Amino acid sequence: MLEETISANSDAHERKPGRVRTAWMRSSPGLTAVAVFSIFINLLKLATPIYVLQLLDRVVASRSLETLLMLSVITLAAIICGALLEATRRKLFAHWGNWIERYFGPALFTSGMQRENGKPPASSTKLRDVAILRSFVSSQGLTAWLDLPWAPLFIACVFLISPTLGYLVLVGSLLALAMGALNEYLTRDARNATRRAGDDVRDWVYNAERERETVGSLNTASSFARKWSDSAITRQDEHLRSRSVHINFAVGMRMVGQFVRIGMLGVGIWLVINDTLSLGAVIAANILGRIAYALVQNAMVRWRDVVKARRAYSRVRNSLEDEQAPVLSRA
């Protein structure tokens, strides 16, 4: 009887999806809508460069006010639709982030209270992981990486206008990618040291509070305070070093973007002087190149947010994967 009950419970557990998988299943309709919105948001970004290209190359030559009015109305409508879709997408992500915290929070709090002897409760750490996920989903970090795959489309559009200008945008975007990866590599050890020092600080505070009577009777409070101070100083120093490197790379990427824009304008005007390219094409290519580089830059600046969110998600998933373990009923 007992073996049959265990087998039945095990089969039911295998058929029942875990909490994380259930969350993905319940979120799939909203995520599908967000993916569709992202397609139209990025395609509508082409409205402005197309408008500029048509305006300077055809409307000026034809002097047609009807064409000017029609192009202006269509472009304004595209911009308004893109803004509405972007606002809707951000609101959906904000609601999703709040739902994630409400869905995972109680289970993580319960599992965190089941601590081992001599160790501080893990509820605050696990709830902090959920807060990291909510913050990442609700912020522009997720949208920046969601739009990054569209950068090649805008670069390809620049190549269609002028291969020379396309290579300028491509090189600048690759430099931004390299700087983002190098920033992550150079600050990894400092960020890990900061995290370990922060854990040491929390452990010292917890142990001091748990043994406050013993610490006070033995007059060891000053020793605890000194050890806490050493850990805090280490955390602050490593954080400052990591932050300084991050700032340097962020400023460097912004400088590269300015170089790309100036180079595209300079080379574009040179092509206009040589009758190789029109002025409208130069301005349209500059707008496309600015959009492409901005997508890459925004994603690279927020690389650290992706890493933090990925680690937080991994910890949350590991904490909840054994949540629905089969319960042995009595014979």
C-alpha positions as CSV (number, residue, x, y, z in Angstrom):
1,M,0.0,0.0,0.0
2,L,2.8,2.4,0.9
3,E,4.7,1.6,-2.3
4,E,1.6,2.3,-4.4
5,T,1.0,5.6,-2.7
6,I,4.6,6.7,-3.2
7,S,4.4,5.7,-6.9
8,A,1.1,7.5,-7.4
9,N,2.5,10.7,-5.8
10,S,5.6,10.4,-7.8
11,D,3.7,10.1,-11.1
12,A,1.5,13.1,-10.1
13,H,4.7,15.1,-9.4
14,E,6.1,14.2,-12.8
15,R,3.0,15.3,-14.5
16,K,2.7,18.6,-12.6
17,P,5.0,21.4,-13.9
18,G,7.2,23.3,-11.6
19,R,6.5,26.8,-10.4
20,V,9.1,28.4,-12.7
21,R,7.8,26.5,-15.7
22,T,4.2,27.3,-14.8
23,A,5.2,31.0,-14.6
24,W,6.7,30.9,-18.2
25,M,3.6,29.1,-19.5
26,R,1.3,31.7,-17.9
27,S,3.4,34.6,-19.2
28,S,3.7,33.3,-22.8
29,P,0.6,35.2,-24.2
30,G,1.9,38.5,-22.8
31,L,5.4,37.8,-24.0
32,T,4.1,37.0,-27.5
33,A,2.3,40.3,-27.6
34,V,5.5,42.1,-26.5
35,A,7.4,40.4,-29.3
36,V,4.9,41.5,-31.9
37,F,4.9,45.0,-30.4
38,S,8.7,45.0,-30.7
39,I,8.6,44.2,-34.4
40,F,6.3,47.1,-35.2
41,I,8.2,49.5,-32.8
42,N,11.5,48.9,-34.6
43,L,10.0,48.9,-38.1
44,L,8.2,52.2,-37.4
45,K,11.6,53.7,-36.6
46,L,12.3,53.6,-40.3
47,A,9.6,56.2,-40.9
48,T,11.8,59.2,-40.1
49,P,14.8,58.4,-42.4
50,I,12.4,57.5,-45.2
51,Y,10.6,60.8,-44.7
52,V,13.9,62.7,-44.8
53,L,15.1,60.8,-47.9
54,Q,11.8,61.4,-49.8
55,L,11.6,65.0,-48.6
56,L,15.0,66.2,-49.7
57,D,15.4,64.1,-52.9
58,R,11.9,64.1,-54.4
59,V,9.6,66.7,-52.8
60,V,12.1,69.5,-53.2
61,A,12.7,68.6,-56.8
62,S,8.9,68.2,-57.6
63,R,7.8,71.1,-55.4
64,S,4.6,69.2,-54.7
65,L,2.8,70.4,-51.6
66,E,0.3,67.5,-51.7
67,T,3.2,65.0,-51.6
68,L,4.8,67.0,-48.7
69,L,1.5,67.0,-46.8
70,M,0.8,63.3,-47.3
71,L,4.3,62.2,-46.3
72,S,4.2,64.4,-43.2
73,V,0.8,63.0,-42.1
74,I,2.0,59.4,-42.7
75,T,5.3,60.0,-40.8
76,L,3.5,61.7,-37.9
77,A,1.1,58.8,-37.7
78,A,3.9,56.3,-37.7
79,I,5.7,58.2,-34.9
80,I,2.6,58.3,-32.8
81,C,1.9,54.6,-33.3
82,G,5.5,53.8,-32.3
83,A,5.2,55.9,-29.2
84,L,1.9,54.2,-28.2
85,L,3.3,50.8,-28.7
86,E,6.5,51.6,-26.8
87,A,4.4,52.9,-23.9
88,T,2.2,49.8,-24.0
89,R,5.3,47.5,-24.0
90,R,6.8,49.2,-21.0
91,K,3.5,49.0,-19.1
92,L,3.3,45.3,-19.9
93,F,6.8,44.7,-18.6
94,A,6.1,46.7,-15.5
95,H,3.0,44.6,-14.8
96,W,4.9,41.4,-15.5
97,G,7.6,42.5,-13.0
98,N,5.1,43.1,-10.3
99,W,3.4,39.7,-11.1
100,I,6.8,37.9,-10.8
101,E,7.4,39.3,-7.4
102,R,3.9,38.4,-6.2
103,Y,4.0,34.9,-7.7
104,F,7.5,33.9,-6.4
105,G,7.7,36.0,-3.3
106,P,5.7,33.9,-0.8
107,A,7.2,30.6,-1.9
108,L,10.7,32.0,-1.6
109,F,10.0,33.5,1.7
110,T,8.8,30.2,3.1
111,S,11.7,28.2,1.7
112,G,14.2,30.8,3.0
113,M,12.9,30.5,6.6
114,Q,13.9,26.8,6.5
115,R,17.5,27.7,7.4
116,E,20.3,25.5,8.6
117,N,21.5,25.8,12.2
118,G,24.0,28.6,12.7
119,K,23.3,30.3,9.4
120,P,21.1,33.5,9.0
121,P,17.7,33.1,7.3
122,A,17.9,33.2,3.5
123,S,14.5,34.8,3.0
124,S,15.9,38.3,2.6
125,T,18.5,37.0,0.0
126,K,15.9,35.2,-2.0
127,L,13.4,38.1,-1.9
128,R,16.3,40.3,-3.0
129,D,16.7,38.0,-6.1
130,V,13.0,38.4,-6.9
131,A,13.4,42.2,-6.5
132,I,16.3,42.1,-9.0
133,L,14.2,40.3,-11.5
134,R,11.3,42.7,-11.1
135,S,13.6,45.7,-11.4
136,F,15.3,44.3,-14.6
137,V,11.9,43.4,-16.2
138,S,10.4,46.8,-15.4
139,S,13.4,48.9,-16.4
140,Q,14.8,49.7,-19.9
141,G,17.5,47.0,-19.5
142,L,15.2,44.2,-20.9
143,T,13.8,46.4,-23.7
144,A,17.4,47.4,-24.7
145,W,18.4,43.8,-25.2
146,L,15.1,42.9,-26.8
147,D,15.7,45.6,-29.5
148,L,19.4,44.8,-30.0
149,P,18.8,42.1,-32.7
150,W,17.2,44.8,-34.8
151,A,20.5,46.7,-35.1
152,P,21.7,44.7,-38.1
153,L,18.5,45.7,-40.0
154,F,19.4,49.4,-39.6
155,I,23.0,48.8,-40.5
156,A,21.9,46.9,-43.6
157,C,19.7,49.9,-44.5
158,V,22.8,52.1,-44.3
159,F,24.6,49.7,-46.6
160,L,21.8,50.0,-49.1
161,I,22.3,53.8,-49.2
162,S,26.0,53.8,-49.2
163,P,28.5,50.9,-48.4
164,T,31.1,53.4,-47.3
165,L,28.7,54.8,-44.6
166,G,27.6,51.3,-43.8
167,Y,31.1,50.2,-42.9
168,L,31.5,53.3,-40.6
169,V,28.4,52.3,-38.6
170,L,29.4,48.6,-38.6
171,V,32.9,49.3,-37.2
172,G,31.5,51.7,-34.6
173,S,28.9,49.1,-33.5
174,L,31.5,46.4,-33.3
175,L,33.7,48.6,-31.2
176,A,30.8,49.2,-28.8
177,L,30.2,45.5,-28.6
178,A,33.9,44.9,-27.8
179,M,34.0,47.6,-25.2
180,G,30.9,46.2,-23.5
181,A,32.4,42.7,-23.4
182,L,35.7,44.0,-22.1
183,N,33.9,46.0,-19.5
184,E,32.2,42.9,-18.2
185,Y,35.4,40.9,-18.2
186,L,37.5,43.6,-16.4
187,T,34.9,44.3,-13.7
188,R,33.9,40.6,-13.0
189,D,36.4,40.0,-10.3
190,A,35.7,43.3,-8.6
191,R,32.0,42.7,-8.6
192,N,32.4,39.2,-7.2
193,A,34.7,40.5,-4.5
194,T,32.0,43.2,-3.7
195,R,29.4,40.5,-3.4
196,R,31.5,38.3,-1.1
197,A,32.3,41.3,1.1
198,G,28.7,42.2,1.3
199,D,27.8,38.6,2.4
200,D,30.6,38.8,5.0
201,V,29.1,42.1,6.3
202,R,25.6,40.6,6.6
203,D,27.1,37.5,8.3
204,W,29.0,39.6,10.9
205,V,25.9,41.7,11.7
206,Y,23.7,38.6,12.0
207,N,26.2,36.8,14.3
208,A,26.7,39.9,16.4
209,E,22.9,40.3,16.9
210,R,22.4,36.6,17.6
211,E,25.1,36.5,20.2
212,R,24.7,40.0,21.5
213,E,24.5,38.9,25.1
214,T,27.7,36.9,24.9
215,V,29.5,39.6,22.8
216,G,28.5,42.2,25.4
217,S,29.6,40.2,28.4
218,L,33.0,39.4,26.9
219,N,33.6,42.9,25.7
220,T,34.2,41.7,22.1
221,A,31.9,44.2,20.5
222,S,34.8,46.3,19.4
223,S,36.4,43.3,17.7
224,F,33.1,42.5,15.8
225,A,32.9,46.2,14.8
226,R,36.4,46.2,13.5
227,K,35.9,43.0,11.4
228,W,32.6,44.5,10.1
229,S,34.4,47.7,9.2
230,D,37.2,45.8,7.3
231,S,34.6,43.9,5.3
232,A,32.6,47.1,4.6
233,I,35.8,48.9,3.4
234,T,36.7,46.0,1.1
235,R,33.2,46.1,-0.4
236,Q,33.3,49.9,-0.9
237,D,36.8,49.8,-2.5
238,E,35.9,47.0,-4.9
239,H,32.6,48.7,-5.8
240,L,34.4,52.0,-6.5
241,R,36.9,50.3,-8.7
242,S,34.2,48.4,-10.6
243,R,32.2,51.6,-11.0
244,S,35.1,53.6,-12.2
245,V,35.9,51.1,-15.0
246,H,32.2,51.0,-15.9
247,I,32.1,54.8,-16.2
248,N,35.2,54.9,-18.4
249,F,33.8,52.4,-20.8
250,A,30.4,54.1,-20.9
251,V,32.0,57.5,-21.7
252,G,34.2,55.7,-24.3
253,M,31.2,54.2,-26.0
254,R,29.5,57.6,-26.1
255,M,32.6,59.1,-27.6
256,V,32.8,56.4,-30.3
257,G,29.2,57.2,-31.2
258,Q,30.0,60.8,-31.6
259,F,32.9,59.9,-33.9
260,V,30.7,57.7,-36.0
261,R,28.1,60.5,-36.5
262,I,30.8,63.0,-37.4
263,G,32.5,60.6,-39.7
264,M,29.2,59.8,-41.5
265,L,28.4,63.5,-42.0
266,G,31.9,64.3,-43.2
267,V,32.2,61.3,-45.5
268,G,28.6,61.8,-46.6
269,I,29.2,65.4,-47.6
270,W,32.4,64.4,-49.4
271,L,30.3,61.9,-51.4
272,V,27.8,64.6,-52.2
273,I,30.5,66.9,-53.5
274,N,31.7,64.1,-55.7
275,D,28.1,63.6,-57.0
276,T,28.1,60.0,-55.6
277,L,25.3,60.5,-53.0
278,S,22.4,62.9,-52.5
279,L,22.1,65.1,-49.4
280,G,18.8,63.4,-48.4
281,A,20.6,60.0,-48.5
282,V,23.3,61.3,-46.3
283,I,20.9,62.6,-43.6
284,A,18.8,59.5,-43.8
285,A,21.9,57.3,-43.5
286,N,23.0,59.3,-40.5
287,I,19.6,58.8,-38.8
288,L,19.7,55.1,-39.5
289,G,23.3,54.8,-38.2
290,R,22.4,56.7,-35.1
291,I,19.5,54.4,-34.4
292,A,21.7,51.3,-34.9
293,Y,24.5,52.5,-32.7
294,A,22.1,53.6,-30.0
295,L,20.6,50.1,-29.9
296,V,24.1,48.5,-29.4
297,Q,25.2,51.2,-26.9
298,N,22.1,50.9,-24.8
299,A,22.4,47.1,-24.6
300,M,26.2,47.2,-23.8
301,V,25.7,49.8,-21.0
302,R,23.1,47.5,-19.4
303,W,25.2,44.3,-19.8
304,R,25.7,44.2,-16.0
305,D,21.9,44.3,-15.4
306,V,21.5,41.2,-17.6
307,V,24.2,39.4,-15.7
308,K,22.7,40.2,-12.4
309,A,19.2,39.2,-13.6
310,R,20.5,35.9,-15.0
311,R,22.2,35.0,-11.8
312,A,19.1,36.0,-9.7
313,Y,16.9,33.9,-12.0
314,S,19.2,30.9,-11.7
315,R,19.1,31.2,-7.9
316,V,15.3,31.5,-7.8
317,R,14.9,28.5,-10.1
318,N,17.3,26.4,-8.0
319,S,15.4,27.4,-4.9
320,L,12.0,26.4,-6.3
321,E,12.9,23.3,-8.3
322,D,12.4,21.1,-5.2
323,E,9.3,22.9,-4.0
324,Q,6.9,20.4,-5.3
325,A,8.6,17.2,-4.1
326,P,6.2,14.3,-3.7
327,V,4.7,14.0,-0.3
328,L,4.5,10.5,1.2
329,S,1.1,9.8,2.5
330,R,0.5,7.3,5.3
331,A,-0.5,3.7,4.4
